């Protein structure tokens, strides 16, 4: 039975596409919740916000938007009027005047985090072996292979653009902290969630819990959806 008329929009981060949310989409659909994955070009923060806004324009009624990793900056920058709540999944959430890079480099890098640098086109790719060592160390070999095959590079421009007033200052937010994240330091996630005054759920999960801990991700999204539906 559907929880109400609240839809969910799921936003992928760097080195991923909408398929990274497939397990969560199935679980939300089983609970009668409409879920849509928003594709991002990952060419600049402004481009990505515009892409998210195009997806949101297609949806009637209130929306809960969930963003993973880099997409935390994207969902915080939308001004779409139908967004009623935000869910951050192992995410980066810069405050006004900050960049994604400012927040990402706030914490000490994990020993197994890969060295990253843009190619001659200004795109940053995740090394193939980093999907198993840092991106989703709890996934299966089959999942590592798919994640590596579909990865989308992120432009260096995405992480250097300062944000305006983030939407999390004006909307209720939830934050799933991945305590075994090897790309975004858990301490950074705790700091960010605290200053957002988010509803926090902490799990022993890697950087990509949509793939490796989909029940936990679904649970926090449903919690946000239920909160909006009950108004």
C-alpha positions in Angstrom: 0.0 0.0 0.0 1.4 3.4 -0.9 2.4 5.7 1.9 0.9 8.7 0.2 1.4 11.0 -2.8 5.1 11.8 -2.0 7.5 10.7 -4.7 11.2 10.0 -4.2 14.0 11.3 -6.5 17.3 9.5 -6.2 20.5 11.3 -7.3 23.8 9.5 -8.0 27.2 10.8 -7.2 30.6 10.7 -8.9 31.7 7.5 -10.7 28.1 6.1 -10.8 24.9 6.4 -12.6 21.2 5.8 -11.8 21.7 2.0 -11.7 23.5 2.4 -8.4 20.1 2.9 -6.9 18.5 -0.2 -8.4 18.1 -2.2 -5.2 16.6 0.8 -3.4 14.2 1.5 -6.3 12.9 -2.0 -6.1 12.4 -1.8 -2.3 10.6 1.5 -2.5 8.4 0.3 -5.3 7.5 -2.8 -3.1 6.2 -0.3 -0.5 4.1 1.6 -3.1 6.5 4.6 -3.3 7.3 6.0 -6.7 11.0 6.4 -7.2 12.8 8.1 -10.1 16.6 8.2 -10.6 17.8 11.6 -11.9 20.7 11.4 -14.3 23.5 13.9 -13.9 26.0 14.9 -16.5 28.7 15.5 -13.9 30.1 18.4 -16.0 29.7 21.2 -13.4 27.7 21.7 -10.2 25.5 24.2 -12.1 24.9 21.7 -14.9 24.1 19.0 -12.4 21.6 21.2 -10.5 19.9 22.1 -13.8 19.6 18.4 -14.7 18.1 17.6 -11.3 15.6 20.4 -11.7 14.5 19.0 -15.1 13.7 15.7 -13.4 11.8 17.5 -10.6 9.8 19.5 -13.1 8.3 16.2 -14.4 6.9 15.2 -11.0 3.6 16.4 -9.7 3.2 16.7 -5.9 5.7 16.7 -3.1 9.1 15.1 -3.4 11.8 13.6 -1.1 15.2 14.0 -2.8 18.0 11.6 -1.8 21.6 12.2 -2.9 24.7 10.0 -2.6 28.2 11.4 -2.0 28.8 14.4 -4.4 25.1 14.6 -5.1 24.6 16.0 -1.6 25.9 19.3 -3.0 23.5 19.0 -5.9 20.3 18.3 -3.9 21.2 21.1 -1.5 21.5 23.6 -4.4 18.1 23.0 -6.0 15.4 25.6 -5.6 12.5 23.4 -6.8 9.4 24.3 -5.0 8.1 20.7 -4.7 11.1 19.4 -2.7 9.8 18.8 0.9 12.7 16.9 2.4 16.3 15.9 1.8 18.1 12.6 2.5 21.9 12.5 2.4 23.5 9.1 1.9 27.3 9.1 2.8 27.2 12.5 1.3 28.9 15.9 1.0 26.9 18.9 2.0 28.7 22.2 1.6 27.4 25.2 3.4 27.1 28.7 1.8 30.4 29.8 0.3 32.0 26.4 0.5 32.9 24.0 -2.3 32.6 20.3 -2.5 36.4 20.1 -2.4 36.4 22.1 0.9 34.2 19.6 2.6 35.8 16.5 0.9 39.3 17.5 2.1 38.2 18.4 5.6 38.9 14.8 6.8 42.0 12.8 6.6 42.1 10.5 3.6 41.8 6.7 4.3 44.9 4.6 3.7 43.1 2.8 0.9 41.6 5.9 -0.8 42.9 6.2 -4.3 45.0 9.0 -5.7 42.7 11.1 -7.9 43.6 13.6 -10.7 41.8 14.9 -13.8 42.7 13.6 -17.2 43.6 15.9 -20.1 39.8 16.5 -20.6 39.4 17.7 -17.0 37.5 14.5 -16.0 38.4 12.5 -12.9 38.0 8.7 -13.2 38.1 6.3 -10.4 40.8 3.6 -10.9 39.3 0.2 -11.6 40.7 -1.5 -8.5 39.3 1.3 -6.3 35.8 -0.1 -6.6 36.8 -3.1 -4.6 39.2 -1.3 -2.2 37.4 1.9 -1.4 34.2 2.6 -3.3 32.2 -0.5 -2.3 34.5 -2.9 -0.5 31.5 -4.8 0.8 30.1 -5.5 -2.6 30.5 -8.8 -4.5 33.0 -9.2 -7.4 30.1 -9.2 -9.8 28.9 -5.8 -8.4 32.4 -4.4 -8.6 32.6 -5.3 -12.3 29.3 -3.6 -13.0 30.1 -0.5 -11.0 33.5 -0.1 -12.8 31.9 -0.7 -16.2 29.2 1.9 -15.8 31.2 4.6 -14.0 30.7 8.2 -15.0 33.7 10.5 -14.6 33.3 13.7 -12.7 34.6 17.0 -14.0 37.0 18.9 -11.8 34.7 21.9 -12.2 32.1 20.1 -10.2 34.1 20.3 -7.0 35.4 23.8 -7.2 32.2 25.8 -7.5 31.0 27.6 -4.3 27.4 27.0 -3.3 24.7 29.5 -2.3 22.4 29.0 0.7 21.8 25.3 0.8 18.2 24.0 0.9 19.0 21.9 4.0 18.8 25.2 5.9 15.1 25.5 5.0 13.9 21.9 4.7 14.0 18.9 7.0 16.9 16.6 6.3 18.0 13.0 7.1 21.6 11.8 7.0 22.8 8.2 6.7 26.4 8.1 7.9 28.5 5.2 6.5 30.9 4.4 9.3 33.2 2.3 7.1 33.4 4.8 4.2 36.9 4.9 2.7 36.2 7.9 0.4 34.4 10.4 2.5 35.7 10.4 6.1 33.0 9.3 8.6 34.2 12.2 10.8 33.3 14.6 8.0 29.9 13.0 7.7 29.3 13.4 11.4 30.4 17.0 11.3 28.2 17.8 8.3 25.1 16.0 9.7 25.5 17.8 13.0 25.7 21.3 11.6 22.7 20.5 9.4 20.6 19.4 12.4 19.7 16.4 10.4 18.0 13.2 11.6 21.0 10.9 11.7 21.2 7.2 11.2 24.6 5.5 11.5 25.5 2.2 9.9 28.6 0.0 9.5 28.5 0.5 5.8 31.0 1.3 3.0 30.8 4.3 0.7 28.0 2.9 -1.4 25.3 1.6 0.9 22.7 1.8 -1.8 24.5 -1.3 -3.2 25.8 -3.0 -0.1 23.2 -2.0 2.5 20.0 -1.2 0.5 17.7 -2.0 3.4 19.3 0.7 5.6 19.1 3.2 2.8 15.5 2.4 2.0 14.5 2.6 5.7 15.8 6.2 6.1 14.1 7.3 2.8 10.8 5.8 3.9 11.2 7.5 7.2 11.5 10.9 5.4 8.7 10.0 3.0 6.4 9.0 5.9 7.2 12.3 7.7 6.1 14.3 4.7 3.1 12.1 3.9 1.7 12.5 7.5 1.6 16.3 7.4 
